Amino acid sequence: MFKIKEYSKVKLKTPILIEGLPGMGNVGKIAIDFMIDTLDAKKILEISSYGFPHAVFVNEDNLVELPTIQIYHKKVKNNDFLLMAGDIQPLDEKGCYEFCDTILDVFEKHKGKEIITLGGVGLQQPPKEPKVYCTSNTKLELNNLKKYGANPNIYGIVGPIVGVSGLLVGLAKERNILASALLAETFGHPAYLGINGAKEILKVISKKYNLSLDLRPLNEKPEENIERIKKVNELNKNLKEQKTKLLNKTDYIG
């Protein structure tokens, strides 16, 4: 179901995977794109699938591009980081499970040691000082993340973690792979960009791995990044509306 294109071979030593795909406030996407740009990470894999949204993007050269999810690599202080980015997520539940299993297969092949997924917690109003909550598939790591500024008291605050950010952590547990999720408060409006929430998540990641990330550029809110994310928001909104209309049709079967 998934076509994986390899851009370069990299010798990995117990890599750490950090995922940031579109979601609530696009917090995870903003954070991972910032990491890729700041660390100058190199694309090593590109994943495409018939289970991805049935649409294409128009790039800066006015040409169409199929939706893909990419994995970038950067070695920092003896840690091999794999950064998962993209403008979409799998369309349905089955596709999401299959995608996560595919990622975990690749991760196990390279003897990966840890996964962190990124996302947002939707609030009724934009938070002035977003909190970062954390959950994990082990109690030990939950306490560890608390040391870096994440709040582990997540029960009753966050409901089901939908999509890759949640499933990847859950399915990793079945394979005895350490996995956690960092979720920052953001405004629960589809057009809102959770830049402040992304910044708070990056602070936790920077402390945990001693990355010394310079987060000042996030205060500048680069217009080109904002416009790109707005386009992603619009695509996701249109796809959800199409799916809802289709499910509500009385003659729809399957």
C-alpha positions as CSV (number, residue, x, y, z in Angstrom):
1,M,0.0,0.0,0.0
2,F,3.0,2.3,0.6
3,K,5.7,3.2,-1.8
4,I,8.9,4.2,-0.1
5,K,11.5,6.1,-2.1
6,E,15.0,6.2,-0.7
7,Y,17.0,9.4,-1.4
8,S,20.2,8.4,0.4
9,K,21.6,5.6,2.5
10,V,22.5,6.6,6.0
11,K,24.2,4.4,8.6
12,L,22.0,4.8,11.7
13,K,22.8,3.9,15.3
14,T,19.7,3.4,17.5
15,P,17.9,6.5,16.0
16,I,15.3,8.7,17.6
17,L,12.2,9.3,15.6
18,I,10.3,12.6,16.0
19,E,6.9,12.9,14.2
20,G,5.1,16.2,13.4
21,L,2.3,15.9,10.9
22,P,-0.7,18.2,10.4
23,G,-3.2,18.3,13.3
24,M,-4.7,20.6,15.9
25,G,-3.3,24.1,15.3
26,N,-0.6,22.4,13.1
27,V,1.6,22.5,16.3
28,G,3.5,19.3,15.4
29,K,4.0,20.4,11.8
30,I,5.3,23.8,12.7
31,A,7.7,22.3,15.3
32,I,9.1,19.6,13.0
33,D,9.5,21.9,10.0
34,F,11.4,24.3,12.2
35,M,13.7,21.5,13.4
36,I,14.4,20.4,9.8
37,D,15.3,23.9,8.7
38,T,17.3,24.8,11.8
39,L,19.3,21.6,11.9
40,D,19.7,21.5,8.1
41,A,18.4,17.9,8.1
42,K,18.6,15.9,4.9
43,K,15.7,14.0,3.3
44,I,16.4,10.3,3.2
45,L,12.9,8.7,2.6
46,E,9.7,9.8,0.9
47,I,6.5,7.8,1.4
48,S,3.5,7.9,-1.0
49,S,0.3,5.9,-0.9
50,Y,-3.2,5.5,-2.5
51,G,-4.3,5.8,1.2
52,F,-3.3,9.5,1.2
53,P,-5.7,12.4,0.4
54,H,-7.0,12.3,-3.2
55,A,-5.6,15.7,-4.1
56,V,-2.4,17.4,-5.3
57,F,-0.4,20.4,-4.2
58,V,0.7,23.2,-6.6
59,N,4.3,24.1,-5.8
60,E,6.2,27.4,-6.2
61,D,7.0,26.4,-9.8
62,N,3.3,26.1,-10.6
63,L,3.6,22.3,-11.0
64,V,1.6,19.6,-9.2
65,E,3.0,17.4,-6.5
66,L,1.4,14.3,-5.0
67,P,1.0,14.3,-1.3
68,T,3.8,12.6,0.5
69,I,5.3,12.1,3.9
70,Q,9.1,12.5,4.3
71,I,11.7,11.4,6.8
72,Y,14.8,13.6,7.3
73,H,18.0,12.7,9.1
74,K,20.4,14.7,11.2
75,K,23.1,13.5,13.6
76,V,23.5,15.8,16.6
77,K,25.8,15.0,19.5
78,N,26.0,11.3,18.7
79,N,22.2,11.0,18.4
80,D,20.7,10.1,15.0
81,F,17.5,11.9,14.6
82,L,14.8,10.9,12.1
83,L,12.3,13.8,11.6
84,M,9.0,12.8,10.0
85,A,7.2,15.7,8.2
86,G,4.6,16.2,5.6
87,D,1.5,18.1,4.5
88,I,-1.0,15.3,5.1
89,Q,-2.0,12.3,7.2
90,P,-3.6,9.0,6.0
91,L,-7.3,9.5,5.1
92,D,-9.0,6.8,7.2
93,E,-8.5,4.6,10.3
94,K,-7.3,1.5,8.4
95,G,-4.8,3.5,6.4
96,C,-3.5,5.2,9.6
97,Y,-2.9,1.8,11.3
98,E,-1.1,0.5,8.2
99,F,1.0,3.6,7.8
100,C,2.1,3.4,11.5
101,D,2.9,-0.3,11.2
102,T,5.0,0.5,8.1
103,I,6.9,3.2,10.0
104,L,7.5,0.9,12.9
105,D,8.8,-1.8,10.5
106,V,11.4,0.6,9.2
107,F,12.2,1.8,12.7
108,E,12.8,-1.7,14.0
109,K,14.9,-2.5,11.0
110,H,17.3,0.3,12.0
111,K,17.1,-0.7,15.7
112,G,15.5,2.6,16.7
113,K,15.4,3.3,20.4
114,E,12.7,6.0,21.0
115,I,9.8,7.7,19.3
116,I,8.3,11.1,20.1
117,T,5.1,12.4,18.5
118,L,4.0,16.0,18.5
119,G,0.5,17.5,18.5
120,G,-1.9,20.1,20.0
121,V,-4.6,20.3,22.6
122,G,-7.5,22.4,21.4
123,L,-8.8,25.2,23.7
124,Q,-11.8,27.5,23.4
125,Q,-9.5,30.6,23.4
126,P,-5.9,31.2,22.2
127,P,-3.6,30.4,25.2
128,K,-1.2,33.2,26.3
129,E,1.3,30.8,27.8
130,P,0.6,27.3,26.3
131,K,1.3,24.3,28.5
132,V,2.9,21.2,27.2
133,Y,1.3,17.9,28.3
134,C,3.0,14.5,27.8
135,T,1.9,10.9,27.8
136,S,4.0,7.8,27.1
137,N,3.8,4.0,26.9
138,T,6.0,3.7,30.0
139,K,5.7,5.3,33.4
140,L,9.4,5.8,33.6
141,E,9.5,8.0,30.5
142,L,6.5,9.9,31.7
143,N,8.4,10.9,34.8
144,N,11.5,11.6,32.7
145,L,9.6,14.1,30.5
146,K,8.4,16.0,33.5
147,K,12.0,17.0,34.2
148,Y,12.1,18.8,30.9
149,G,9.0,20.9,31.5
150,A,6.2,18.7,30.2
151,N,3.1,18.2,32.4
152,P,2.3,14.4,32.8
153,N,-1.1,15.1,34.5
154,I,-2.9,14.7,31.2
155,Y,-5.8,12.4,32.2
156,G,-9.2,14.2,32.1
157,I,-7.6,17.1,30.1
158,V,-6.9,15.4,26.8
159,G,-9.4,13.0,25.1
160,P,-8.4,10.4,22.5
161,I,-5.2,11.3,20.6
162,V,-6.4,10.9,17.0
163,G,-4.2,10.0,14.0
164,V,-0.5,9.1,13.7
165,S,0.5,11.1,16.8
166,G,-1.6,8.7,18.9
167,L,-1.5,5.4,17.1
168,L,2.3,5.5,16.7
169,V,2.7,5.6,20.5
170,G,0.1,2.9,21.1
171,L,1.4,0.5,18.4
172,A,5.0,1.0,19.5
173,K,4.1,-0.4,22.9
174,E,3.1,-3.7,21.3
175,R,6.6,-3.9,19.9
176,N,8.3,-2.9,23.2
177,I,9.5,0.4,21.6
178,L,9.7,3.4,23.9
179,A,7.3,6.1,22.6
180,S,5.8,9.3,24.0
181,A,3.6,12.2,22.8
182,L,4.1,15.9,23.5
183,L,0.9,17.9,23.2
184,A,0.8,21.7,23.5
185,E,-2.2,23.8,24.2
186,T,-3.5,25.7,21.2
187,F,-6.6,27.4,19.9
188,G,-9.1,24.8,18.6
189,H,-10.0,26.8,15.4
190,P,-9.1,25.2,12.0
191,A,-7.5,28.4,10.7
192,Y,-5.4,29.0,13.8
193,L,-1.6,28.5,13.7
194,G,-0.2,27.2,17.0
195,I,3.2,28.8,16.7
196,N,3.5,29.5,20.4
197,G,2.5,25.9,21.3
198,A,5.1,24.7,18.8
199,K,7.7,26.9,20.5
200,E,6.9,25.4,23.9
201,I,7.2,21.8,22.6
202,L,10.6,22.7,21.0
203,K,11.8,24.0,24.4
204,V,11.1,20.5,25.9
205,I,12.8,18.7,23.0
206,S,15.8,21.0,23.1
207,K,16.3,20.4,26.8
208,K,15.8,16.7,26.6
209,Y,18.4,16.2,23.9
210,N,20.6,19.2,24.7
211,L,20.0,20.6,21.2
212,S,20.4,24.3,22.1
213,L,17.8,25.3,19.5
214,D,17.5,29.0,18.8
215,L,13.8,29.6,18.9
216,R,13.8,33.4,18.2
217,P,12.9,33.0,14.5
218,L,9.5,31.6,15.6
219,N,8.7,35.0,17.1
220,E,9.1,36.5,13.7
221,K,6.3,34.3,12.2
222,P,7.8,34.1,8.6
223,E,5.1,34.9,6.1
224,E,6.0,32.2,3.7
225,N,5.7,29.5,6.4
226,I,2.3,30.8,7.5
227,E,0.9,30.9,4.0
228,R,2.1,27.4,3.4
229,I,0.4,26.1,6.6
230,K,-2.8,28.0,5.7
231,K,-2.9,26.1,2.4
232,V,-2.5,22.8,4.3
233,N,-5.3,23.8,6.6
234,E,-7.6,24.6,3.7
235,L,-6.9,21.2,2.0
236,N,-7.6,19.3,5.2
237,K,-10.8,21.2,5.8
238,N,-12.0,20.5,2.2
239,L,-11.2,16.8,2.5
240,K,-13.1,16.5,5.8
241,E,-16.1,18.2,4.3
242,Q,-16.1,15.9,1.3
243,K,-15.9,12.9,3.6
244,T,-18.7,14.1,5.8
245,K,-21.0,14.8,2.8
246,L,-20.3,11.3,1.4
247,L,-21.0,9.6,4.7
248,N,-24.3,11.5,5.1
249,K,-25.6,10.5,1.7
250,T,-28.5,8.0,2.2
251,D,-27.5,5.9,-0.9
252,Y,-23.9,5.5,0.3
253,I,-22.8,1.9,0.9
254,G,-19.6,0.7,2.5
